[in-house]
Amino acid sequence: MNTHKLRQRLGRIGLHVVLCTVGMLFLLPFVWSVSTSLKPLADLFEVTPRLIPSQVRWENYSDVFDILPFGRFYLNSVFVTAMRTVGQVFIASLAAFSFSQLRFPGRDIIFFALLTGLMVPDQVLIIPRYIIMRNLGWLDTYQGLIIPLLFSSFGTFLLRQFFLGIPKDYHEAAKLEGANPLQIYWQIYVPLARPALAAFGFLTLLWSWNEFLWALIMTNRTDMQVLSVGIALFQGQYFTNNAILLAAANLATFPLLILFLFFQRQLVQGIALSGLK
Amino acid sequence: MATAHLSTRVRHLGLLVRKGRMGNEALWGYLLIAPMLIGFTVFFLIALIASFVLSFTSWDVISTPQWIGMDNYVRLFRDDEFVTALRNTIAITVPNVILRMIFSLALALALNSDIRFRSFYRMLFFMPVLTMPVAIGTIWKWLYDPAFGPINGFLARIGLPRPEWLSNPNTAVVAVIIVLLWSGVGYDMIIFLAGLQAIPAEYYEAAQLDGASGWRRFRDITLPLLTPTTFFLIIIAIISSLQVFDLVYVMTRVGNANKLPTIVYYVYDEGFRNFRMGYAITVAWALLFIIFVFTLLQFRLQRRWVHYG
């Protein structure tokens, strides 16, 4: 009995050692990125680089804003992400409510057609979408960055599954009281589905903040670019100092990272939810 | 509590709204799906048809598209650059998918116990999932820097050669796979954890009573019951690795040449740098076809190994 316990304890310590080592490997790129971003230029040319900067140079972070309209990139990213997230959640949840709770001719065929959207990769559609935007004169505009990406088959599918799980009683009761479907959606289904809406919203927020390809082809003007595009395009061109470049990368990442550490549970639930069918 | 609250809300609604039969349900149904349906029609259906038609044309965006029949598709087979892009993409995808499954399952198993600091570890492995791919590429490009990066600094210290990681296609594949694993394993780990937690504890208890060893329990209970989750994750991992773009855009591009062009990079390059829109779309259709084949193959093989309990 005693040896069994000892073995269990040893196994546990071994597990911690392995997890700690792997965890360190996962953390190291972030740590190195932060340390590099605080180094003075001379430190970057050491043949055996050291983790700790010879002196801490906070100015690398303010330099980012002097070299590029980084504040503008930030505002663009925040605005575009906010609009896409709110729009996607609203449009997908309205459709999901209708598909799951209302009866109308052709409903299931339309829903099935919508699901084909899950199977076609965006790259096949990106050039025609670009042409539509160009013909509308929407290149280098917020509409162009936002509107084509507001319609999520995935979100509709996910939220429909969730709405189907809500007991019909509420719906029936509200119907008897004479509420119209939009009111039932807004006052009953939205509050009940808050965890699912939040989960989908977080996934959308994450995807949108990090999105690159569409923003890359939609924008030419510097003042319309988002963070991902700004950082990618100006490497080697304006950012010849890697410390400043990594400061820019950290500035683009860390706010979101911190936000999500607070909402870790919702996000994890969202991902787990998206994995279950 | 919540239920009582809701039923008052329902009654309250009833007071607000004029009594009477619910309006035309079908009309409401169409109205509520209208925004989604309009967007889907324009940005999916019409775009898809346009994409298909344009793949039979030669078009530089400025002049009118020229109908060239199957030429773009024929060209695919003779185009060395496409073959290179395809080879790179497969060389990234296959090892990435296999290693990703192994590592993420191992991490999920390690965290599926009552060990301390679980959520801390989970957070560590999960952080790269939250990080912008462009920033990931930027950070790792510096880590791989042949002269001043810490990876080569470390290799030199232990007496190993210092490869030019990103400027040689062979090492660049390895480098990109490492980054993909670092940034993707945390996601699969979360889904594996959810899958593990869905396995009823009684199964393990029964097996323990029968005297099954830890390894036997893993092989006979955990693995078979996780196969639907694994199947789902493999499909997602294949599709996402076949579409790698951001990382190679940031990490392996030198000037306008890419040392490790992938299929999506080639689509971008042909369409938006060389302005051969018709051909770029054809390459994208080839990608769709490859994804389709891989997925179909998975669904075919599924019967052999996926266990639906």
Interface residues (C-beta under 8 A of the other chain):
Chain A: R12 L15 H16 V18 L19 V22 G23 F26 L27 P29 F30 W32 S33 T36 L44 F45 E46 V47 T48 P49 L51 I91 A92 L94 A95 F97 S98 F99 L102 R103 F104 P105 R107 I110 L114 G117 M119 V120 P121 Q123 V124 L125 I126 I127 P128 R129 I131 I132 I147 P148 L150 F151 S153 T156 Y170 A173 A174 K175 L176 E177 G178 A179 N180 P181 L182 Q183 I184 Y185 Q187 I188 P191 L192 L206 W209 N210 F212 L213 L216 I217 L227 S228 V229 I231 A232 Q235 N242 L245 L246 A248 A249 N250 A252 T253 L256 L257 F260 L261 Q264 L267 V268 I271 A272 G275 L276 K277
Chain B: L6 S7 R9 V10 R11 L13 G14 L15 L16 V17 R18 K19 G20 R21 M22 G23 E25 A26 L27 W28 G29 Y30 L32 I33 P35 M36 L37 G39 F40 V42 F43 F44 I46 A47 L48 A50 S51 L54 V61 L107 A110 L111 S113 I115 R116 F117 S119 Y121 R122 M123 L124 F125 F126 M127 P128 L130 T131 M132 P133 V134 A135 G137 T138 I139 W140 W142 L143 D145 A147 F148 G149 P150 G153 A156 R157 W182 G186 Y187 I190 I191 L193 A194 G195 T229 F232 L233 I239 Q243 F245 D246 Y249 V250 V264 V267 Y268 G271 F272 M277 A280 I281 A284 W285 L287 L288 I291 F292 T295
